[in-house]
């Protein structure tokens, strides 16, 4: 039997392999350039909506606190009207401009 030695050229596969690696790198870079703006666009809009909702919630909390204070004031006035006759008289004189029979009321306005 006669054996013959075959020499494989190693440079050619390395050159092809290097070329393919470069193409893959360029492909990854292009994919990254496409994916990053899409992700930013997807998350930007809900974030803006969340911030708008938070601002609206804060405004509603402030409005709620004002309405609760007004409600507490009115509840105190109702309680005073029910229990305190002198408050009812003061309220009638000051806010309703009422007076007793035979009484003259003089008001000074600034």
Phi, psi and omega in degrees: 000143182243124179259140180237133182274131179249128178261128180264133180279114185275340184291324184294310178297326179293322179294317178294318180297317177298319179296317179294320177299318178297318179296319179296318178298315179297320178296317178298317180297316179296320178297319177297318179297331179276323186284318184301311178296327179294316179296316179298317180295323181292320184271343182290315184296310177299328179294318178295320178295320178297317179296321177295318179294322177296320178295319179296319178298318179297318179296321179291325177295319178297316178297319179299316180297320177296318179292325177293321178295318178295319178298316179298320178297316179293323178295321176297317180297319178297318179296319178295321179296321181289325190250333189245109181291326181293325176296319180298320178294315179299317179298316180295319181289314186281315188264330182257358178055044178261158176213163180281162180295130180083006183254138178252135182247127177245126182245136175252122180249141180258000000 
